[in-house]
Amino acid sequence: MLARPELKDDPRFLGPVERANHHEMIDELLSGWTRSRTKRQAMTELGGAGVPAGAVFDTLELSEDPDLRRRGMFVTVDHPGRGKITMPGWPVKMSGSHVPVMAAPLLGQHKPGVVRRRARPGRAGAGPAGERRSDLNDRQRDPGTRSS
């Protein structure tokens, strides 16, 4: 990996104690190697050589990763106030179920429809604006009653 085959038999690096005693030189060698590669390249090369390695990606790098996008881990949605935004997708994937990812609604965005549905005539317990009145009426009759 380092293109330095002579280091294999160097007595300074033969055992863990020797390597620990010369860790500054090892750090210098490895730093030079990693500086000449991106973190993704270093991860790929190390993994290809059988060395367990994983790059640490920031949020922007993760959200722009083509494989994570393809798998739905990050999705772009239309937000009513902000336009197109990228956000984490639903991480659980099941073959028989698809969970659509949508932007959160704006404050009060669905209120008119909710109030209209709750205030339908004939709905048991619905007051003029659709709120339940039974708990409020009970508390008014007996102020010591608390709802749970």
Stockholm file with secondary structure:
# STOCKHOLM 1.0

chainA/1-148         MLARPELKDDPRFLGPVERANHHEMIDELLSGWTRSRTKRQAMTELGGAGVPAGAVFDTLELSEDPDLRRRGMFVTVDHPGRGKITMPGWPVKMSGSHVPVMAAPLLGQHKPGVVRRRARPGRAGAGPAGERRSDLNDRQRDPGTRSS
#=GR chainA/1-148 SS CCSCGGGGGCGGGSSHHHHHHTHHHHHHHHHHHHHTSCHHHHHHHHHHTTCCCCCCCCHHHHHTCHHHHHTTSEEEEEETTTEEEEEECCCCCBTTBCCCCCCCCCTTTTHHHHHHHHTCTTCTTBCTTSCBCHHHHHHHHCTTCCCC
#=GC SS_cons         CCSCGGGGGCGGGSSHHHHHHTHHHHHHHHHHHHHTSCHHHHHHHHHHTTCCCCCCCCHHHHHTCHHHHHTTSEEEEEETTTEEEEEECCCCCBTTBCCCCCCCCCTTTTHHHHHHHHTCTTCTTBCTTSCBCHHHHHHHHCTTCCCC
//
